[in-house]
Amino acid sequence: MTAFARRQAAGLALLAVAAAASVLAGPEYLLDPARRLAGRPVLFGALLVGVYLVRPLFAWPTTLVAILAGFAYGPVVGFPVALAGTTGSALLPFLVARYVGTGTGLVARLGDSGERFFAATGDLRGMVASRLAPAPSDPVSAAAGLSGVSTGAFVAGTAIGEVPWTVAAVLAGSSLDDLSTAGLTAIGWELVAAAAAVAVALLAGPAYRAVSARR
């Protein structure tokens, strides 16, 4: 088996493990330890680091962990903690996708589509727009890794584009008196609509140039 084939097999195995983990371990498993450690900042910080590291494996949404940061630390400290954690956590599927490579078939077509997208928008603009769009974080990260986006642009674009989602989640967490599954929703339709509109505005110029070039 070639090195590339081994990477592909490892990537498929990781996807299978992630799918099983996401079914077996829902976000409610975080609530009890988060409640117990919320008054102990150092231990809660260790919990957050661990959660951010395994978050892509369990497909937990980034806003969920940002809510926990807001609940424990409040908005002033919680925001930079959550934004740094979200950005670092997003790097994991990005680097895995880059390591595995595009190969052939559907994954290769996805990589080619992503390359054309980022070639039209530029890496940084494309990443900011992708993060502002109401799309799941980890597929966006993996697509960027398959598309050859530079690591610097990925990190900067993720940090910028995640700001509104992180602010909303941290503020929601800081306003909670107790953690419950009912309190884990931070995103209203107004924020979704506003972020989507900004994403469309960022992509309008590249889209117009791409269409004009085909005429």
C-alpha positions in Angstrom: 0.0 0.0 0.0 1.4 3.4 -1.0 1.8 6.3 1.5 -1.0 8.1 -0.2 -3.3 5.1 0.1 -2.5 4.7 3.8 -3.4 8.4 4.4 -6.7 7.9 2.6 -7.4 4.8 4.7 -6.5 6.6 7.9 -8.8 9.5 6.9 -11.8 7.1 6.2 -11.2 5.4 9.5 -11.1 8.7 11.3 -14.4 9.7 9.7 -16.0 6.4 10.8 -14.8 7.0 14.4 -16.1 10.6 14.3 -19.5 9.5 13.0 -19.8 6.9 15.8 -18.6 9.3 18.5 -21.1 12.0 17.4 -23.9 9.5 17.9 -22.8 8.1 21.2 -21.7 11.3 22.9 -24.0 14.3 22.6 -23.3 17.7 24.1 -25.3 17.0 27.2 -22.4 15.0 28.5 -20.5 18.3 28.9 -23.0 19.9 31.3 -22.3 18.1 34.5 -18.5 18.6 34.5 -19.0 22.2 33.4 -21.4 22.9 36.3 -19.0 21.4 38.8 -16.0 23.2 37.6 -17.5 26.6 36.7 -16.4 28.2 40.0 -12.8 26.9 39.6 -11.3 28.9 36.7 -8.0 26.9 36.3 -9.7 23.5 36.2 -12.5 24.8 34.0 -9.8 26.1 31.6 -8.3 22.6 31.5 -11.7 21.2 30.7 -12.2 23.8 27.9 -8.8 22.9 26.4 -9.8 19.2 26.4 -13.2 19.9 24.9 -11.8 22.0 22.1 -9.3 19.3 21.3 -11.9 16.6 20.9 -14.8 18.8 19.7 -14.3 18.0 16.0 -14.3 14.3 16.8 -17.7 14.5 18.4 -19.1 17.1 16.0 -20.0 19.4 18.9 -20.8 22.9 17.6 -18.3 25.7 18.3 -21.1 27.9 19.7 -21.8 25.3 22.4 -18.3 25.5 23.8 -18.3 29.3 23.6 -21.5 29.2 25.7 -19.6 27.2 28.3 -16.8 29.8 28.2 -19.2 32.6 28.7 -21.0 30.8 31.6 -17.7 30.3 33.5 -15.7 33.4 32.7 -18.2 36.1 31.7 -18.1 38.1 28.4 -14.8 40.0 28.9 -12.6 36.9 29.5 -14.9 34.4 27.9 -14.8 36.0 24.4 -11.0 35.8 23.8 -10.9 32.4 25.4 -13.7 31.1 23.2 -12.4 32.7 20.0 -8.9 31.3 20.5 -10.4 27.9 21.2 -12.7 27.9 18.2 -9.9 29.0 15.9 -7.5 26.4 17.3 -10.1 23.7 17.2 -10.9 24.4 13.6 -7.3 23.8 12.7 -7.6 20.1 13.5 -9.9 19.0 10.6 -8.1 21.5 8.3 -4.7 19.9 8.9 -6.2 16.3 8.7 -7.8 17.1 5.4 -4.5 18.6 4.1 -2.6 15.5 5.3 -5.0 13.0 3.7 -5.2 14.8 0.4 -7.9 14.9 -2.3 -7.3 11.6 -4.0 -9.9 10.7 -6.6 -13.7 10.6 -6.9 -16.0 12.8 -4.9 -13.3 14.1 -2.6 -11.2 15.1 -5.5 -14.1 17.0 -7.1 -14.8 18.7 -3.8 -11.2 19.8 -3.6 -11.2 21.1 -7.2 -14.4 23.0 -6.5 -12.9 24.5 -3.4 -9.7 25.5 -5.3 -11.8 27.3 -7.9 -13.8 29.1 -5.1 -10.7 30.3 -3.3 -8.9 31.2 -6.5 -11.8 33.5 -7.3 -12.2 35.0 -3.8 -8.7 34.9 -2.4 -7.9 32.7 0.6 -8.6 35.3 3.3 -11.8 36.7 1.9 -13.1 33.2 1.1 -12.4 32.0 4.6 -14.1 35.0 6.2 -17.2 34.6 4.0 -17.2 30.8 4.7 -17.2 31.4 8.5 -19.8 34.1 8.4 -22.1 31.8 6.3 -24.4 29.7 8.6 -22.6 26.4 7.8 -21.1 23.7 10.1 -17.6 24.6 11.1 -15.8 21.3 10.5 -16.9 20.6 6.9 -15.8 24.2 6.1 -12.4 23.5 7.7 -11.9 20.2 5.9 -12.9 21.8 2.6 -10.3 24.5 3.1 -7.7 21.9 3.8 -8.5 20.0 0.6 -8.5 23.3 -1.4 -4.9 24.3 -0.5 -5.8 27.4 1.5 -2.7 28.7 3.3 -2.5 28.1 7.1 -2.2 31.8 7.8 -5.2 32.8 5.8 -7.2 29.9 7.3 -6.4 31.0 10.9 -7.0 34.8 10.2 -10.2 34.2 8.2 -11.6 31.8 10.8 -10.8 34.2 13.7 -12.5 37.1 11.8 -15.5 35.3 10.6 -16.2 33.6 13.9 -16.4 36.9 15.8 -20.2 37.4 15.6 -21.0 33.8 16.4 -18.6 33.8 19.3 -19.9 37.1 20.7 -23.5 35.8 20.6 -22.6 32.5 22.2 -20.5 34.0 25.0 -23.1 36.6 25.8 -25.7 33.9 26.0 -23.6 31.8 28.3 -22.8 34.7 30.6 -26.5 35.4 31.0 -27.3 31.8 32.2 -28.0 31.1 35.8 -27.6 27.4 35.2 -26.6 25.1 32.4 -29.2 23.0 30.7 -29.8 21.6 27.2 -32.6 24.2 26.9 -30.1 27.0 27.4 -27.6 25.9 24.8 -29.2 27.9 21.9 -27.4 31.1 21.3 -28.1 32.0 17.7 -31.2 33.9 16.7 -32.4 34.3 13.1 -31.5 38.0 13.1 -27.8 37.1 13.5 -28.0 34.3 11.0 -29.6 36.7 8.4 -27.1 39.5 9.1 -24.0 37.3 8.9 -25.3 35.6 5.7 -25.8 39.1 4.2 -22.3 40.1 5.0 -21.0 36.8 3.5 -22.9 37.5 0.3 -21.6 41.0 0.1 -18.0 39.7 0.4 -18.6 37.3 -2.4 -20.5 39.7 -4.7 -17.4 41.2 -6.3 -15.5 37.9 -7.0 -18.8 36.4 -8.3 -19.3 39.3 -10.7 -15.7 39.1 -12.0 -16.0 35.4 -12.5 -19.3 35.8 -14.5 -17.8 38.7 -16.5 -14.7 36.6 -17.4 -16.9 33.9 -18.9 -18.7 36.3 -21.3 
